[in-house]
Amino acid sequence: MKTVAASAAVAAIPDGATVIFPGGCAEPREFYAAFSAGVDRFRALTVMSGFSFGQYGYLERGLGDHFRFVTWQASARLRKLFGENDRRKLGFVPLRLADLNRVIHRDGPIKPDVVVVQTSLPTAEGDLSLGISVGPFLDFIDSASLVIAEMNPHMPVTAGDSRLPLSKVSLATESASALCTYRTPDAQPRDHQILEHVLGLVPDQAWVQLGIGAVPDRVLPRLADLNGINLFSGLLTGGLQRFLDKARHTPKVTVGELAGEQGFYDFCGATPAIEMARMRVTHNVALMAALPRFVSINSAVEIDLQGQSNGETLGALQISGVGGSMDYVEAAAQSAGGVSIIALPSTTDDGKHSKIVARLAAGAPVTTPRFAVDCVVTEFGVAHLKGKDLFARADALIAIAHPDFRDALANSL
């Protein structure tokens, strides 16, 4: 490993390469600033990254002229770009996360040439830690010819499979920038009603996976009110700290990404019970299916009266991705005593549109097919769909739709 200035690390990236940038809260800000400053030297670079809580600051300069950005998991900060629908600038790969490490691989259809990560400072054991963001990156690194690590003293050294040997790092840069943070969205009154319905579906002694957002973030600490809950999830937020503080037992926690504030990150680094794992573990369907009472809690943009959900688009606008939802739904279906939950408010925030619709719009993606959907939750209750015929499914979903839309939904049948 050679320590260099961030500008020198950028200069080492060959033009025409496929470069993987970090996601989650592991934004290497000093490297990104240097990349933006030196982007003029590129003519045909491809930059890839997944969902990020960061600012995507490197997209402000050179996009479409010096590099193209491709993602498998869109986020809110990319909506303007997706709205422009400019293929020179932006691409989207439909991809479930269980397949990510096989698709982006030296022997896969997308071959990563360069991987950039943010890490801790070197440890006493002589390695680095990926800290709060392991995900697919240890596997990506094994396929890349150039690995760049931005070392940051704010990045905690976490337990589990988070360690990166110095021998696998080509170039290291140094940064003291604050880590990217995530704050739980403000809750609406209906979110608390949804939360209570969700908690009523989680059995004692369950293994629980959570998505992200106002409802899952608030479900997490409340799981301590139940008996013997363990966590197995691709991502967990700051409620994890409150869950562990309140739990009456010693929970097991396996997670790939953490999102919160610096105090939460420091807590995670000092808590060996929080075991970081690679994406090929946290999205391994067979492994999760072997866990008893595996419960997945996720959301959707909309769900139709057949029970199929769209979790990716608003109209023609890509706002998310396939993500890990199907991985977790499939695992819950195979787990003894498992249950999968899609929790969503009954209407859009302005109340003008129902999120339970007669049918998905033409061209809308089916993120979760109807045969896979188990329980759907809104503030008005729970629709149990597994085993129901199409007429019974529609009736169950109309019953938990907002009252203002129930007649129209019923008349659509």
C-alpha positions as CSV (number, residue, x, y, z in Angstrom):
1,M,0.0,0.0,0.0
2,K,1.3,3.4,-1.0
3,T,0.0,6.6,0.6
4,V,-0.5,9.4,-1.9
5,A,-2.4,12.7,-2.3
6,A,-6.0,12.3,-3.4
7,S,-5.1,14.0,-6.7
8,A,-2.5,11.3,-7.4
9,A,-5.0,8.6,-6.7
10,V,-7.3,10.1,-9.3
11,A,-4.5,10.4,-11.8
12,A,-3.8,6.7,-11.4
13,I,-7.2,5.7,-12.7
14,P,-6.9,4.7,-16.4
15,D,-9.3,6.3,-18.8
16,G,-11.9,3.9,-20.2
17,A,-12.0,2.0,-16.9
18,T,-15.1,0.9,-14.9
19,V,-14.8,2.4,-11.5
20,I,-16.9,1.4,-8.5
21,F,-17.6,4.2,-5.9
22,P,-18.9,3.6,-2.4
23,G,-22.5,3.8,-1.4
24,G,-24.4,4.0,1.9
25,C,-22.8,6.5,4.3
26,A,-19.2,5.7,3.2
27,E,-18.7,8.7,1.0
28,P,-15.0,9.5,0.6
29,R,-15.4,13.3,0.3
30,E,-11.8,14.3,-0.1
31,F,-11.4,11.8,-2.9
32,Y,-14.6,12.9,-4.6
33,A,-13.4,16.5,-4.5
34,A,-10.1,15.5,-6.1
35,F,-12.0,13.5,-8.7
36,S,-14.1,16.5,-9.7
37,A,-11.0,18.7,-9.9
38,G,-9.2,16.2,-12.1
39,V,-12.1,14.9,-14.2
40,D,-11.0,16.7,-17.4
41,R,-8.4,14.1,-18.2
42,F,-11.1,11.4,-18.7
43,R,-12.9,10.8,-22.0
44,A,-14.7,7.5,-21.5
45,L,-14.8,6.6,-17.9
46,T,-17.7,4.6,-16.4
47,V,-18.5,5.3,-12.7
48,M,-20.8,2.8,-10.9
49,S,-22.3,3.0,-7.5
50,G,-25.4,1.9,-5.6
51,F,-27.7,3.7,-3.2
52,S,-26.0,6.5,-1.3
53,F,-27.0,8.8,1.5
54,G,-24.2,11.2,0.3
55,Q,-24.4,14.1,-2.0
56,Y,-23.0,12.5,-5.2
57,G,-20.8,15.6,-5.4
58,Y,-18.8,14.1,-8.2
59,L,-21.8,14.3,-10.5
60,E,-21.7,18.1,-10.6
61,R,-18.9,18.3,-13.1
62,G,-18.0,16.3,-16.1
63,L,-21.0,14.0,-16.2
64,G,-21.8,13.1,-19.9
65,D,-18.6,14.6,-21.2
66,H,-15.9,12.8,-19.2
67,F,-17.7,9.9,-17.6
68,R,-21.0,8.1,-17.5
69,F,-22.7,7.2,-14.2
70,V,-24.5,3.8,-13.8
71,T,-26.4,2.6,-10.8
72,W,-28.3,-0.5,-9.7
73,Q,-30.1,1.4,-6.8
74,A,-31.3,4.9,-7.5
75,S,-31.8,7.4,-4.7
76,A,-33.6,10.7,-4.2
77,R,-30.6,12.8,-5.2
78,L,-30.6,11.2,-8.6
79,R,-34.2,11.9,-9.5
80,K,-33.4,15.1,-11.5
81,L,-30.9,13.2,-13.6
82,F,-33.3,10.3,-14.2
83,G,-35.9,12.9,-15.2
84,E,-33.5,14.2,-17.9
85,N,-33.5,10.7,-19.5
86,D,-30.1,11.3,-21.0
87,R,-28.4,8.0,-21.8
88,R,-25.0,9.7,-22.3
89,K,-25.1,10.7,-18.6
90,L,-26.9,8.0,-16.7
91,G,-27.7,4.3,-16.8
92,F,-29.8,2.0,-14.6
93,V,-29.2,-1.8,-14.2
94,P,-32.2,-3.7,-12.9
95,L,-30.5,-6.1,-10.4
96,R,-31.4,-7.8,-7.2
97,L,-28.7,-7.5,-4.6
98,A,-28.3,-11.3,-4.2
99,D,-26.9,-11.3,-7.7
100,L,-24.7,-8.2,-7.4
101,N,-21.4,-9.9,-6.7
102,R,-21.8,-12.3,-9.6
103,V,-22.8,-9.6,-12.1
104,I,-20.0,-7.2,-11.0
105,H,-17.1,-9.6,-11.1
106,R,-14.0,-10.2,-13.1
107,D,-15.9,-13.2,-14.8
108,G,-19.2,-11.4,-14.9
109,P,-20.9,-9.1,-17.4
110,I,-19.6,-6.0,-15.6
111,K,-15.9,-6.2,-14.9
112,P,-14.7,-3.7,-12.2
113,D,-11.2,-2.2,-13.0
114,V,-11.0,0.2,-10.1
115,V,-12.7,0.1,-6.6
116,V,-12.7,3.1,-4.2
117,V,-13.5,2.6,-0.6
118,Q,-13.5,4.6,2.7
119,T,-11.8,2.9,5.6
120,S,-10.5,3.3,9.1
121,L,-6.9,4.1,9.8
122,P,-4.6,1.1,9.9
123,T,-5.4,-1.1,13.0
124,A,-2.9,-2.6,15.5
125,E,-3.4,-5.8,13.5
126,G,-2.0,-4.2,10.4
127,D,-5.1,-4.0,8.3
128,L,-8.0,-1.5,7.6
129,S,-11.7,-1.8,8.5
130,L,-14.5,-0.9,6.1
131,G,-16.3,0.1,9.2
132,I,-19.9,1.0,8.6
133,S,-20.1,-0.1,5.0
134,V,-19.0,-3.6,4.0
135,G,-21.8,-4.6,1.6
136,P,-20.3,-6.0,-1.7
137,F,-17.0,-4.2,-1.5
138,L,-14.6,-6.9,-0.2
139,D,-15.8,-9.0,-3.2
140,F,-15.5,-6.2,-5.6
141,I,-11.9,-5.6,-4.4
142,D,-11.0,-9.2,-5.3
143,S,-11.9,-8.5,-8.9
144,A,-10.2,-5.1,-9.3
145,S,-6.7,-4.3,-10.5
146,L,-6.6,-0.9,-8.7
147,V,-7.9,-0.4,-5.2
148,I,-8.0,3.1,-3.7
149,A,-8.7,3.5,0.0
150,E,-9.5,6.9,1.7
151,M,-8.5,6.4,5.3
152,N,-10.5,8.4,7.8
153,P,-10.0,8.5,11.6
154,H,-13.8,8.9,12.0
155,M,-14.5,5.5,10.5
156,P,-14.9,2.9,13.3
157,V,-13.2,-0.5,13.3
158,T,-16.2,-2.8,13.4
159,A,-16.5,-6.5,14.3
160,G,-17.2,-9.3,11.9
161,D,-16.0,-9.5,8.3
162,S,-15.0,-5.8,7.8
163,R,-11.2,-6.1,7.6
164,L,-9.2,-5.2,4.5
165,P,-5.6,-6.4,4.3
166,L,-3.1,-3.6,3.5
167,S,-1.7,-5.8,0.8
168,K,-5.0,-5.5,-1.2
169,V,-4.8,-1.7,-1.3
170,S,-2.9,-0.2,-4.2
171,L,-3.1,3.5,-3.1
172,A,-4.3,5.1,0.1
173,T,-5.3,8.7,0.7
174,E,-5.9,10.5,4.0
175,S,-9.0,12.4,5.1
176,A,-10.4,13.8,8.3
177,S,-13.8,14.8,6.8
178,A,-16.9,14.0,8.8
179,L,-18.6,10.8,7.8
180,C,-21.9,11.0,5.9
181,T,-24.9,10.8,8.2
182,Y,-28.5,9.7,8.0
183,R,-31.5,10.9,10.0
184,T,-34.8,9.1,10.3
185,P,-37.5,11.0,8.4
186,D,-40.2,12.8,10.5
187,A,-43.1,10.5,11.3
188,Q,-46.7,11.3,10.4
189,P,-49.5,10.1,12.7
190,R,-50.3,7.3,10.4
191,D,-46.8,6.0,10.6
192,H,-47.3,5.1,14.2
193,Q,-50.5,3.2,13.3
194,I,-48.6,1.3,10.7
195,L,-45.8,0.5,13.2
196,E,-48.3,-1.1,15.6
197,H,-49.8,-3.3,12.9
198,V,-46.3,-4.4,11.8
199,L,-45.2,-5.2,15.4
200,G,-48.3,-7.4,15.8
201,L,-47.1,-9.6,12.9
202,V,-43.6,-10.3,14.3
203,P,-43.4,-13.5,16.4
204,D,-41.2,-13.9,19.5
205,Q,-37.8,-15.4,18.8
206,A,-37.8,-14.0,15.2
207,W,-34.9,-13.0,13.0
208,V,-35.8,-9.7,11.5
209,Q,-34.7,-7.8,8.4
210,L,-35.7,-4.1,8.0
211,G,-35.8,-1.8,5.0
212,I,-35.2,1.9,5.5
213,G,-37.6,4.8,6.1
214,A,-39.8,6.3,8.8
215,V,-41.7,3.1,9.6
216,P,-38.8,0.5,9.6
217,D,-36.5,3.0,11.4
218,R,-39.1,3.2,14.2
219,V,-39.9,-0.5,14.2
220,L,-36.3,-1.3,15.0
221,P,-36.0,0.0,18.6
222,R,-39.5,-1.3,19.4
223,L,-38.4,-4.8,18.6
224,A,-36.8,-4.8,22.0
225,D,-40.4,-5.0,23.4
226,L,-40.7,-8.5,22.0
227,N,-39.0,-11.6,23.2
228,G,-35.7,-12.9,21.8
229,I,-35.5,-10.9,18.6
230,N,-32.3,-11.2,16.5
231,L,-31.4,-9.1,13.5
232,F,-30.2,-10.1,10.0
233,S,-30.3,-7.2,7.6
234,G,-28.6,-5.6,4.7
235,L,-28.8,-2.2,6.4
236,L,-29.7,-1.0,9.9
237,T,-30.1,2.6,11.2
238,G,-29.5,4.4,14.5
239,G,-32.5,2.6,16.2
240,L,-30.2,-0.4,16.5
241,Q,-28.4,1.3,19.4
242,R,-31.7,1.8,21.2
243,F,-32.7,-1.8,20.4
244,L,-29.5,-3.2,21.9
245,D,-29.8,-0.9,25.0
246,K,-33.4,-2.0,25.7
247,A,-33.3,-5.7,24.8
248,R,-33.8,-8.1,27.7
249,H,-31.6,-10.7,26.1
250,T,-28.3,-10.7,24.1
251,P,-29.4,-10.3,20.5
252,K,-27.4,-11.6,17.5
253,V,-26.9,-8.9,14.9
254,T,-25.6,-9.5,11.3
255,V,-25.6,-6.5,9.0
256,G,-23.8,-5.2,5.9
257,E,-24.3,-1.4,6.2
258,L,-25.0,1.1,9.0
259,A,-26.5,4.5,8.7
260,G,-26.9,7.1,11.4
261,E,-24.8,9.8,13.1
262,Q,-21.2,9.7,14.4
263,G,-22.2,8.8,17.9
264,F,-24.0,5.7,16.5
265,Y,-21.0,4.8,14.4
266,D,-18.7,5.0,17.5
267,F,-21.2,2.8,19.4
268,C,-21.1,0.2,16.6
269,G,-17.3,0.2,16.6
270,A,-17.3,-0.5,20.4
271,T,-20.0,-3.2,20.3
272,P,-18.7,-6.6,19.2
273,A,-22.2,-8.0,19.1
274,I,-22.7,-6.0,15.8
275,E,-21.2,-8.3,13.2
276,M,-20.6,-6.8,9.8
277,A,-21.0,-9.1,6.9
278,R,-20.6,-9.2,3.1
279,M,-23.6,-8.8,0.8
280,R,-23.3,-12.4,-0.3
281,V,-24.1,-13.2,3.3
282,T,-26.7,-10.6,4.1
283,H,-28.6,-11.4,0.9
284,N,-28.1,-15.1,0.8
285,V,-31.6,-16.6,0.4
286,A,-30.7,-20.1,1.5
287,L,-28.8,-18.9,4.6
288,M,-31.7,-16.7,5.7
289,A,-34.4,-19.3,4.9
290,A,-32.6,-21.7,7.3
291,L,-33.2,-19.1,10.1
292,P,-36.5,-19.9,12.0
293,R,-39.2,-17.2,11.9
294,F,-37.4,-15.0,9.4
295,V,-39.4,-11.7,9.1
296,S,-38.8,-9.2,6.3
297,I,-40.2,-5.7,6.7
298,N,-40.0,-3.5,3.6
299,S,-42.1,-0.9,1.7
300,A,-43.3,-0.1,-1.8
301,V,-44.3,2.8,-4.0
302,E,-47.7,1.2,-4.8
303,I,-49.4,-2.2,-4.8
304,D,-52.3,-3.3,-7.0
305,L,-55.4,-5.3,-6.3
306,Q,-53.7,-8.5,-7.5
307,G,-51.0,-8.0,-4.9
308,Q,-48.1,-7.2,-7.1
309,S,-46.0,-4.2,-6.0
310,N,-43.9,-1.6,-7.6
311,G,-41.1,-0.4,-5.4
312,E,-39.0,1.4,-8.0
313,T,-40.7,4.1,-10.1
314,L,-43.0,7.0,-9.8
315,G,-44.6,7.1,-13.3
316,A,-41.6,6.8,-15.6
317,L,-39.2,8.2,-13.0
318,Q,-36.7,5.7,-11.5
319,I,-36.6,6.5,-7.8
320,S,-35.2,3.3,-6.3
321,G,-34.2,-0.2,-7.5
322,V,-34.9,-3.9,-7.1
323,G,-32.6,-3.9,-4.1
324,G,-32.8,-6.8,-1.7
325,S,-36.6,-7.0,-1.4
326,M,-37.0,-10.2,-3.4
327,D,-34.1,-11.8,-1.5
328,Y,-35.8,-11.2,1.8
329,V,-39.4,-12.0,0.6
330,E,-38.1,-15.3,-0.8
331,A,-36.2,-16.2,2.4
332,A,-39.2,-15.4,4.6
333,A,-41.4,-17.6,2.4
334,Q,-39.0,-20.6,2.9
335,S,-38.3,-20.0,6.6
336,A,-40.2,-22.1,9.1
337,G,-42.7,-19.6,10.7
338,G,-41.4,-16.8,8.4
339,V,-43.5,-13.8,7.2
340,S,-42.8,-11.0,4.8
341,I,-44.4,-7.6,5.2
342,I,-44.9,-4.8,2.8
343,A,-45.8,-1.7,4.9
344,L,-46.9,1.5,3.2
345,P,-49.2,4.4,3.9
346,S,-52.6,4.2,2.2
347,T,-52.1,7.5,0.2
348,T,-49.4,9.8,-1.0
349,D,-48.3,12.5,1.4
350,D,-50.8,15.0,0.0
351,G,-53.7,12.5,0.3
352,K,-54.6,12.9,-3.4
353,H,-53.6,9.5,-4.6
354,S,-54.1,6.0,-3.3
355,K,-51.0,3.8,-3.0
356,I,-53.3,0.8,-3.3
357,V,-54.2,0.9,-7.0
358,A,-56.6,-1.0,-9.3
359,R,-53.6,-2.1,-11.4
360,L,-50.1,-1.0,-11.9
361,A,-49.6,1.4,-14.8
362,A,-48.5,0.1,-18.1
363,G,-44.7,-0.1,-18.1
364,A,-44.4,0.0,-14.3
365,P,-41.9,-2.6,-13.0
366,V,-43.2,-5.5,-10.8
367,T,-40.7,-5.4,-8.0
368,T,-42.5,-8.1,-6.0
369,P,-44.7,-10.5,-8.0
370,R,-48.1,-11.3,-6.7
371,F,-47.3,-14.9,-5.9
372,A,-44.6,-13.8,-3.5
373,V,-46.5,-11.1,-1.5
374,D,-47.5,-12.2,2.0
375,C,-48.8,-9.4,4.3
376,V,-49.6,-5.8,3.3
377,V,-49.9,-3.2,6.0
378,T,-51.3,0.3,5.9
379,E,-52.6,2.5,8.8
380,F,-56.0,0.8,8.3
381,G,-54.9,-2.7,9.0
382,V,-53.3,-5.9,7.6
383,A,-54.2,-7.7,4.4
384,H,-53.1,-11.4,4.5
385,L,-52.7,-12.3,0.9
386,K,-50.9,-15.7,1.0
387,G,-53.3,-18.4,-0.3
388,K,-56.1,-16.1,-1.3
389,D,-57.6,-16.1,-4.8
390,L,-57.6,-12.9,-6.8
391,F,-61.1,-11.8,-5.7
392,A,-60.2,-12.4,-2.0
393,R,-56.9,-10.5,-2.4
394,A,-58.7,-7.5,-3.9
395,D,-61.2,-7.5,-1.1
396,A,-58.5,-7.7,1.6
397,L,-56.5,-4.8,0.0
398,I,-59.6,-2.6,-0.5
399,A,-60.3,-3.1,3.2
400,I,-57.0,-1.4,4.2
401,A,-57.1,1.3,1.5
402,H,-58.0,4.8,2.5
403,P,-61.8,5.1,2.8
404,D,-61.8,7.9,0.2
405,F,-60.7,5.5,-2.4
406,R,-62.4,2.2,-1.5
407,D,-65.5,2.7,-3.7
408,A,-63.5,3.5,-6.7
409,L,-61.2,0.5,-6.2
410,A,-64.2,-1.8,-5.7
411,N,-65.9,-0.5,-8.9
412,S,-62.7,-1.2,-10.8
413,L,-63.1,-5.0,-10.3
